[in-house]
């Protein structure tokens, strides 16, 4: 089938015996075992025998197949062909292993050749939020807000680096000694960061931020307890009436997920342009233009920054501009876009509170080299931003929307904000889970009331605010 198979003349090796311990380890592939104190100490010779056999089989397989022909097949057919050849090789080697271990070996090798190696079973799960690979021996995952060590590992750091290169090459990027840091994405939009030696001392480090295959909605966030139904209704109206929104929060707090939820309430006929470092947003509207930054090439030229993209957006007749993450001087261009007729623009940034979000914007604009008075920058931010939504990841791993805050003006040199909806923590239960409640602050006529009335949403807004106050 692959051209080279008929030429394969495997060398005869001593039969490989597999101890009962190896069989147990190879057959128990649950990726979420109980936490171990020392993974290296917990892996006796059994695992070494398994991986040595896998390495032998993989090397022999590469000599037996034509990879160019293999790439033309459908994934399912390619797995069948690889499995057939691998079975022949194992028969010639007279490896004494159980059928379960043999199936596991073949499945692992298919993942190595066609996919992302040991990461494939983790990527197939929809309950994992993060995958963190610290060198070839340590793979951690986050499930339900908790970080757990898995029993999966790579054959060596070379295999791990090959997987990293396979991931980043799909989006036209590279990772090697000359370019050891790289941001990329998987086909499903999951965010990928790779840092390779010599910067990573223990071997390549790979971090994958996963997104659920079924895109979350605000109603589902209500079911998770991230916000109440009344708070979700307020957010729906905010998205509908074209308020300029900044979503603020720490790392892993759910900013991108919340941004995806808010964009569901944008009218389908509006022209939306998104700017991102790695394209993660999953907008459902038909009229969407997605832009992505580009790192410099091997000669150090050709870089396209976020600021370039945001400035170019203004020439593309956008109705809304959405910036995946504001982290530099592009904050100035985004504020200008918000203040020049592109109502309903949105972005995310890292900050611990709504007031800190305004301070961060000032800092990012100042770092861009603008010689503007601080009061001018604050006035620009206050006149551009309507709403700041604060997301937080609490210490028990749960995620909550903790503030829906309006930016309403200046008093002297100080920006004035008012909270519409907040989350109060009241304690924790016996299991360490945070106990709290969302509540209205009693504001019955927010500053964006006129916008709501312009879009015919003032009755819904009043009903949502009344219901929120009654539910306290």
Secondary structure, DSSP 8 states (H G I E B T S, - for coil): --SSGGG---------B--HHHHHHHH---SS----S-TTTT--HHHHHHHHHHHHHHHHHHHHS-HHHHTTS-HHHHHHHHHHHHHHHHHHHT-B--HHHHHHHHHHHHHHHHS-GGGHHHHT-SSEEEEEEETTTEEEEEETTEEEE-S---S-HHHHHHHHHHHHHTTT---SSTT-EEEEE-TT--EEEEE-TTTSTTS-EEEEE---SS---HHHHHHHTSS-HHHHHHHHHHHHTT--EEEEE-TTSSHHHHHHHHHTTS-TTS-EEEEESS-------SSEEEEE-B---TTS---B-HHHHHHHHTTTT-SEEEES---STHHHHHHHHHTTT-TT-EEEEE-SSHHHHHHHHHHHHHHTT----HHHHHHHHHHH--EEEEEEE-TTS-EEEEEEEEEEEEETTEEEEEEEEEEEEEEE-TTS-EEEEEEE---SS-TTHHHHHHTT-HHHHHHHHHHHHHT-
